[in-house]
Amino acid sequence: MNKVMLIGNVGMEPEVRYFEPDSCVARVRLATTEKGYVLQNGTKVPDRTDWHNLVFYRKLAKVVEQYVHKGDKLYVDGRLQYSQYDDKRGIQRMATEIIVDNMEMLTPKSVSQS
C-alpha cells in the first residue's frame, strides 16, 4: 500500500498551470515540523522541519488555486511518486512528490482571508 498523510503549513503560494482550458495541475510546498524535546540527561533536541512537494490534479487543483495560500495549514492524503530527470548540467536527479487524493483546509476562513 502506498499511502501518505500529512498535516503542515503551505510554504509559498501555489504554482498552478493549465494544460487544457479546463484542466490544470497545482504544486505546493508543505512544511511539517516535529517538535523538539529535552532528553532526561538534559540534552536538547531541536525542532525538525521537513519540506514536501505536493501535486494536485483536476478539480482539487482548482480548489487549491482559489483557496490555498502561503501560511495556510492543510491536511492531505495521497501517494508517493518518485521520478528521475537530468538537470541543466546533465546530472541525473531524483524527485519525490506526493500525489494528493484528498485535502482538508485547517486554517479558519477569517485567518486565511486577512
N, C-alpha and C positions, 0 to 999 in steps of 0.2 A: 504494500500500500504506500502510495506517495501522497502524503498529507502534511500541510504546514498550517499552523495557526499562530498569528502574531497580534500583539497589541503594541502600538507605538505611535510616535509623532511624525508627521509629514515634515521633511527637511527642506523642501523647496516647492515652488509652485509646480503643479503637474505639467508635463510635456504631452500635448495632445496632437496627433497627426491624423488627418483624414486621407484614406486611400481610395475611397469612392464617396460620392455625395452624402451617403447615409451611413457609412461605415468608418469607424475610427479606432485608434489604439491610444491608450494613455499610459504614461510611465511616471512612476512616483518613487521617490527615495523615502524609506521609512526607517526611523531610528528606534531601536529597542534598547532599554537600559536595565541592566541588572544592578540593583543597589549594592553599594559596598557594605562592609561589615567589619567588626573587630573580633579577632580570634581570642581565645581565652588567655593566651600569653601576651596580649596587648598589641599584637601586630595588626595594623590597619590594612584592609584590602579595599582598594578604591572602587568606585562605580566603574562599570564596563558598558560602553555603548557599542552596539553593532549596527551596521547600515545594511539595508536590504533593498534590492531592486524589484519593484512590483510592476507587473504588466496587467492592464485591464483591457478587455475587448468588448466590442459591440455596445449594448445598452449600458453596461456598467461603466464603460469608458466615458460615455456622455454624462452620466451622473457625476463622475469624478471631475469632468471638465466644468460642470456647473457649480458644484457644491464643495469640493475639496480644495483647501488652501494650506499654505505653509503654516505649520504650528498646530494644525488640527490633529486630534487623537482619533485613530482608526483601529478597528478590529478587522482583520482579514483572514480568510482561509482559502487555500488553494493548493497548488502542487509545485514542486521544484522542477526546474528545467535547466539543463546545462548545455552550453554551446561553445564552439571554438571559432576563432576568427583570427585573421592576420592584421596587425596594426599597421600604421603608416610606414613603419620601418621594416615591415615584413616579418616581425616577430609574432609567433603564434601565442595567442592569449586565450584564456578560459573565462567564460562569464556564467554566473549563476543568477537566475531570475526566478521569481515566484509568479506563476500564472494564477491570478486571483479569480476564484469562482464566486465568492460571497464577500460582502463588505458591510460593516456597520459603522456609522459615524458616531463617535462617542463624545465629541465636543458639543456642548449645548449650543443651540442656534443663536442665542443672544451673544455668546462669546465669539463665535465664528463670523458673525455679521459685522462686528465692530472693527 
